[in-house]
Amino acid sequence: MPGLTLINFLFFREEEGHRWRKLIGELEESRVVIIEEAENGGNVGIYEKRLAEVEGEMRLRPGLGSQQAQANAQLPDCPLKWDRGL
């Protein structure tokens, strides 16, 4: 990490902690939903896919999840041309 300072490190750790808590919550919720859907004879395929995605996100190196989230959070390029038909 270039330019690592104590403050940056603490923010990084806090962000990673939030990411892990969110992923663990999603993981637990996905497992509960899969069990309930299986008991009710529902389609568990989409839930199993999401479970695999969450497990993959948990395997990412620390910081990559944050970079990926920032890349996805950016709005797509949109031209600011207002065509009023003039």
Secondary structure, 3 states (H helix, E strand, C coil): CCCCCHHHHHHHHHHHHHHHHHHHHHHHHHHHHHHHHHHCCCCCHHHHHHHHHHHHHHHCCCCHHHHHHHHHHCCCCCCCCCCCCC
